[in-house]
Amino acid sequence: MKKSDRYHKWVEWSDEDQVYLGKCPDLITGIHGDDPIKLYSELCEVIDDVISQFEAEGRKLPIPRIRPMQEVV
């Protein structure tokens, strides 16, 4: 498993901004774009870059806190 797989990330439409927003609150505030599939790919690249930067600086990665909702039975 890649380190970035520990962090929840998603893309959603913003009516207010009229663009798609890519989010990973544990690591970055987000990015935006017009194509949700391309945006998710870019989001993953940004997350990998952020993790690499943390490691290059010798900083600990934040503990993943944001989790997707679990199905309630």
Rosetta blueprint (number, residue, H / E / L):
1 M L
2 K L
3 K H
4 S H
5 D H
6 R H
7 Y L
8 H L
9 K L
10 W E
11 V E
12 E E
13 W E
14 S E
15 D L
16 E L
17 D L
18 Q L
19 V E
20 Y E
21 L E
22 G E
23 K E
24 C E
25 P L
26 D L
27 L L
28 I E
29 T E
30 G E
31 I E
32 H E
33 G E
34 D L
35 D L
36 P H
37 I H
38 K H
39 L H
40 Y H
41 S H
42 E H
43 L H
44 C H
45 E H
46 V H
47 I H
48 D H
49 D H
50 V H
51 I H
52 S H
53 Q H
54 F H
55 E H
56 A H
57 E L
58 G L
59 R L
60 K L
61 L L
62 P L
63 I L
64 P L
65 R L
66 I L
67 R L
68 P L
69 M L
70 Q L
71 E L
72 V L
73 V L
